Amino acid sequence: MDGSAGYFAGGGGDTRPSVLVIGSGFGGLAAAVRLAGKGYRVTVLERLDAPGGRASVYRHDGFTFDAGPTIITAPQMLADVWASAGARIEEDVTIRPCDPFYRIRFDDGATFTYSGDREAMRREIARFDPGDVAGYDRFLEKSGEIYRVAFEQLADKPFHSIPFTASAMADLVRLEGYKSVYGIVSRYFRHPHLRTVFSYHPLLVGGNPFTTTAYYCLIAHLEGRFGVHYAEGGMGALVRGMVRVLEAAGGEVRCNAEVSRILTEGGRASGVELASGERIEADAVVSNADPAWTYGRLLGHLPRKRWTDRKIEKSDYSMGLFVWYFGTKRRFEDVGHHTILMGPRYRGLLDDIFQNHSLAEDCSLYLHRPTASDPGLAPDGCDTFYVLSPVPNLASGDDWSTLGEAYRAKVQKRLEETVLPGLGAEIVTSHFVTPADFESRYLSHLGAGFSLEPKLFQSAWFRPHNKSEEVEGLYLTGAGTHPGAGLPGVLSSAKIVADLLPEAADYRAAARTSVS
């Protein structure tokens, strides 16, 4: 045994059962808020100097940059987090719709405007192939059918039970979840550009459209039903709001508090040890760290049944991300809030990234211009940008300390050739991060941008469970556990974790039952 805490640790006369949350990404903060709302004494431990994890914020020269997530779908899920602690999200954050959702530019110069207006979408599709309009309607029916099962019935349910998993298999077969997103999309669309438009979404959560389970076709219905939104003031406004709600519910966030290992007693999580040597006792521990880090490092001192070092290394991880943040001294009014710039290759580029682990000469880009909707994120007359390029994770062996600036210049050239002519002369602030930074800053295995790749046999039961298979009293939330990456995914994982723990008033009886 490497800890000495009892099950009902308390301090300072506070008799509430205590929970430690490792990491303050959206999954960690949402779980913390929900558990505080259930009466637990919650402390979030963040190794960086500010909360947010991959949703942290960079500020430089008057520009504000969201470091990671930029897209809000299903905003009611955020409202539910606030409501779980008796708060209203409107008190902290203003969420506004994006219209259109995205603009997609192909290498041949063709563009597609993606929106929530079904008639406008039919007109866009007809410009490419009138025969594909009927396929679009059928695809949305398929997307809705998948959504009603995979999202409404399964996304916020734990998959640690084999009988529950077996019961879900009939739906998996019926809905063809064993096929890929691209495979399903190709059934409904003939034009290659339209196949790209309706299949690229898995890339936003770390998946390869050619191998990601077809369940992710649900995104089309999700976006069409709830829209695509942004947070006024940037995604950091959501982080600040969650922290405020947590503190109002009696919880706290400790920054510069790096957890070095999870302590256990009698096979149960009993607290954590910090890099400083400090030990903190707890009744339960929630990890928002990458599961590979949670099991390989924080529990690396213990024998493990399932998530052994060998299994961690043999798993497949999402692509890496090269992200360049820059501010300009003028505004580019022709560029929308979200733009996707496709390169000359689609499948070939993805093969290089996911299969060959080879840094290609060409690239596809996601360009975020939040000042198109929220000018306050930059000085007057200026623009804030972030451009993301999917690249291989560190399994490629690439040395980003030597490649980084050359790759940034390549991305700049591509932007200048397409949607930002004359960009170089307008840049007044610039900063980029690479997969190496994801590994060192976020402790992401292989510098992967989204943890485990969302393939069929790395989803649901096959993904690290929300209730740890290795240690009682340990729970996992975030992109690497069920249901997966993306804001709806990590918020669902936080709800699962909170639902797995009883109300704080009932915790002691439940804990005694679990160990009796």
Secondary structure, DSSP 8 states (H G I E B T S, - for coil): ------TT--BTTB-S-EEEEE--SHHHHHHHHHHHHTT-EEEEE-SSSSS-GGG-EEEETTEEEESS---EE-THHHHHHHHHTT--GGGT--EEE-SSSEEEE-TTS-EEEE-S-HHHHHHHHHHH-GGGHHHHHHHHHHHHHHIIIIITTTTTS----HHHHHHHHHHHHHTTTTSBHHHHHHHH--SHHHHHHTT-GGGGGT--TTTBBGGGGHHHHHHHHH-EEEETT-THHHHHHHHHHHHHTT-EEESS--EEEEEEETTEEEEEEETTS-EEE-SEEEE-S-HHHIIIIITTTS--SSS-HHHHHHS-B--EEEEEEEEESS--TTS-SEEEE--S-SHHHHIIIIIS----SS--EEEE-GGGT-GGGSSTT-EEEEEEEEE--GGG---HHHHHHHHHHHHHHHHHHHT-TTGGGGEEEEEEE-HHHHHHHH--GGG-SSSB--BGGGSGGGS--SB-SSSBTEEE-STTSSS-SSHHHHHHHHHHHHHHS--GGGHHHHHHHHH-
